[in-house]
Amino acid sequence: MASRLTNQATGAAPDLRPGTGRHRTTLLPRRRTTPRTARDFVAATLTEWGETARLDDMRLCTSELVTNAVLHGVPVGRLVLVRVESLDEEPRIEVHDSGENRPTQRVPEESAVDGRGLLIVAATADSWGVKERTSPGKCVWAAFNRITEHQGATS
């Protein structure tokens, strides 16, 4: 399948995997506007599913992971796959790209204008990681514990 480079999300499709919850994926072009499009996709999907307790955290992590993929992971002419899952245990965001470089968390110089994306993800998500894919590239993911009404109520 030839990739189309547009500003529109392509291939957004709801899926249901038995016993594990829901997931939805979209393919996005390697563009400056892709992080915003990915945030909007994630927010719309999670809102539809009623998963809004940590929506700001999930939007922030989506933005950081997709920005990293666009800047460092996706070769020219290739697409980014964004997957949102609502698993039994937790909501999860995955960003897949076909680049060979594995992301590494680093501590940038104080005056640096970049290099803080994975620090933000590590501080915001409850867990995150990188996994290999069967096809070229990798998947960088962030997972979020659900906040119940009891956990959200403080005295």
N, C-alpha and C positions, 0 to 999 in steps of 0.2 A: 504494500500500500504506500503510495507516494504521500509525503507529508505536505500539508497545505499550511502556509504561513499566513495567518489572518489574525485579527484582534479578537475573534470570536472563539468561545469554547467549543470544542467539537467532541462528539462521542459521549456526552453526559448521559449516563444511563443508570437507572436504579436497579439494584440486584438484591436478591435475598438468598443467603446461604443458610441452609437448614441447620439449626442448632447453634449457630454462632452469631446471629444478629444480622444487621443490614450493612450494606456498603454501596457506595456510589463512586464512580470514577469519571474523570474528564481528561481529555488530552488538550494541552495548551501549547501555543507557539513559544519559541524562544524570543521574547520581546520585553522591552522595558515595562510594558503594561501588564505582563503576566502575573506578577505578585498580587496586584489589585484584583484581577479577574479571579485568581485562585481564592483569595480571601472572600470574595462575594459568593463564589460557588460553595465554599465550605460553610459560610454563614447561612446561606439559603437552605442547604441540605440539613444542617443541624437544627435549624429553626423548624423546618418541616417535621423533623423527627422528635421535636420537643426536648432536644439536648442543648438547652441554653444557659445552664448554670455557670459554665466556664467558657462561654462563647468568646469573650474578649481574649482569654488566654489562648484559645485554639486559633483564633484569627491571627494573633501576633506570631505564634509559632509557624503557622502556614506561611505568613509573609516572609519570615526569616529563612525557612527551608526552601521555599520557591525562589527567593532572591539568590540564595547560594547556588541552587541548581542552574538558574539562568546565567549567573556570572561565572561559575566555575565548573559546572557539570555537563551541561547540554551542548554537544557539538553543533556547529552551525548547520541549519537545515533540519534539525531533529526537534522532537516535541518533548514536553514534560508531562508525565502522567501524575495527576493528583487523585488520591483515593481517600475517602472519608469512610470510616467504619464506626458503627455503633455496636460494639461487642457486648456480650453478657456482662463482662467485668468493667469495661471502660470504653469511652470514645477514643479514637485513634486517627491521626492524620499521617498519611504516607506520601512521600514525594519521590517518584522514580525518574531517573535519567539514565542515559546511555553512556555517560562519560566514565572514564576509567579512574579518575582521581577520587580517593576516599576523603571525605571531609574530616578535619581534625579540629578539635577545640583548642584554641590558643589564647594566650593572654596578650593582647596588643599593648603597644606603648601607650601611655596616657594621652599623647597628642595625636594618635592615629585616628583617622576618620572612618576606618572600617575594621573588620576582624572581630566583631562582637556578637555576630549572629548566633553561633552555637552556644555562647555563654548565656545569651538571652533565652534560648530554648531550654538549656539545662536548668536555668533558674525558674522557668515558668511551667514547664511540663513536669509531670510526676516521674516520667521515665522517657528516655529517647535512645536511639541507637541507629546503627547502620547495618543493613544485611545485604548479602549478595543476591543477585538475581540469576535465573537460569540463562537469560539472555544477557547481552553486554550491559554493563552499568551496575547501578546499586539502587537501593531504596533507603532513604533516610526517614525515620518515623519519630513521632512524638505521641505519647499516651497520657491520658488525663483521668485521674480518679474521679468518680462521680461524687458530687456533693449532695447529700440527702437533706431534706428539710431540717432534720435534727442537727446535722453537722453545721448547716448554715446559720442556725439560731445561736446567738451568743447572749449571755446575761450581763 
